[in-house]
């Protein structure tokens, strides 16, 4: 089951975006998470899926 989860591209993309949630909350000034939490989320997101640059731009863009 875990193997299927990791091979599913949609699930990995959703996980990559979820890992950027602390960055999104910080950019929206909704929560002030600690820098290591943001850094770990960003690095882990970069390692999870190839859509990282797009997800990063979307997470920092003002809506």
Secondary structure, DSSP 8 states (H G I E B T S, - for coil): -HHHHHH-HHHHHHHHHHHTHHHHHHHTTS----HHHHHHHHHHHHHH-TTHHHHHHHHHS--
